[in-house]
Amino acid sequence: MVVLVVLLGMGAFLAYENTLPTTVATNVKSGQKDMPTDGNLVFNFSRSVSIEAVSSAFSITPATDGSISAVSGQLRYAWTPSKPLQELTTYTVNLKSTSDTSRHHVVGGQWTFTTIIIPRVLAITAGNGSALKDGMEIDPGSTIKLTFNDMMEPVTIKVSVGSQIAALKWAADYKSATFVTAGLPSGPLTVQIAPGGRDQSGHLVAAAFTLKTGIYWHDAEHTIALNYPALIQIPNDELARDQNGLQAADIVYEYLAEGGITRLTAIYQRAPDVIGPMRSARFISLKLGRHYNGLLFQSGESQATRLRAAQDPTPQFFDQVGYQYRTNSRYAPDNLMINGDRVLAAEPLFNIPTHSFVKARPNVSGGTQLNSVGVDEHYSVYSYDAATGTYTKSEEGHLYVDASLHQRLRIEMLIQLHTREQLLDVGDGHGAHIHDFDMDTNGRVDVFYKGQHYTGTWASTDSHGPLAFTLDNGNPLTLPPGLVWIDVTQ
């Protein structure tokens, strides 16, 4: 009798249970916060339900692409988003009522959850709004802006700029902060956010943020890209100063001409709007034209230079109406000028292949600090400015200014190139002798960069290629993107 009662009771319970609807539970509690953005939603059913029924019953708001897949037979399913959910967003999941495989009613449900946010830097931009990335450069005194994806707790955010801690100025919403680089020396710079930063909900910043940049002075004037280098002969006597267009030159070679006066060969890969004045070439100009495989612009030519040019051919562009012009703002003969677009227009007149020479930030170490440099042969003194990382030039007490920019000339690297020199008696109006410099073998150099003095050698490794420079530690020296001034001396 006892067994019969038990069996009747069990049967009654099973019959009762069979009248109950199918239930569903999830791995998410309604109202849950800090839900992972890449997590799955798992549904556990008390009876078997087809994947078609689950898929048709499922919806999520905001609408998000995803897929339903079986995890364990027809009792457990998972919804997986196609891409990570949006951070710090409240989602509502609905499962409409449906039927299981045995036609029992499946009770639907609704669940809400809020995704977690992982604080991080969304962008780092310069003062003009342009995005900064590793390897990009900024101007001295620039403002830098850090933008986060959440409201941050300012006291926890420590930003190091080089060896200093930045003074951050936070926006009212605490999602962005700015700092300035004024007072920092020119050169490579690392911006880094220390670990431990938090948002206002206590979430830790995802990972340490680092930007590798550099503070360098840049010439912002308008220039025109050339097909190949243009070498322009520029006088350097007292009446010729201040010259136009020197700041935009890649390299300026300075050397003695006659009577203790120096002349300049300015080499351009991008030509500024105005360059000049222009005068005649010298023997060294022909050699430089050959080494840089460019077009030598000049005015007039002595018989001695003409004869040398016949022996050492270099494409030359002389005075020509429609290209060069005389300006009334200067005294003759130092008043012949050329515009950048005319330099470009002259290049197709010569059969010179398109090419360029590479300039890149040098990787140097082991220098000796030296903030003032004198080159006695050229009556010059160069003074280093740590804020811009450039040298100013004074010659015979005159501080050089680019006449187009009305700003002092800023030289990024100074090289004193030591070579052999011959005085040749040509008797053609140059004075008794002219200078002939060896630019085709090798010699010593003194290099001045970022307030440091380095020593090394120069060599002509290619009769139709730029001179090569090597430091005494054996490392090749690259020339930086800015103006490089090379004083050719003994």
ABEGO torsion letter per residue (X at the ends): XAAAAAAAAAAAAAAAAAABBBBBBBABBBGBBGBBAABBBBBBBABBBBAAAAAAABBBOBBBBBBBBBABEAABBBBBBABBBBBGBBBBBBBBBBBBAAGBBBBBBBBBBBBBBBBBBABBBBAAGBBBBBGBBBBBGBBBBBBBABBBBAAABBBBBEABBBBBBBBAAGABBBBBABGBBBEBBBBBBBBGBBBAAGBBBABBBBBBBBBBBBBABBBBBBABBBBBBBBABAAAOBBBGAAABABBBBBBBBGGBBBBBBBBABBBABBOBBBBBBAAAAAAAAAAGBBBBBBEBBAAAAAAAAABBBBBBBBBBGABBBBAABBOABABBBBAAAAAAAAAABBBBBBBBBBBBBBBBGBBBBABBBBAAAGBBBBBBAAAGBBBBBBGGBBBBBAAAGBBBBBABBBBBBBBBBBBBAGAGAEABBBBBBAABBEBBBBBBGGBBBBBBBBBABAABBBBBBBAAGBBBBBBABBBBBBBBX
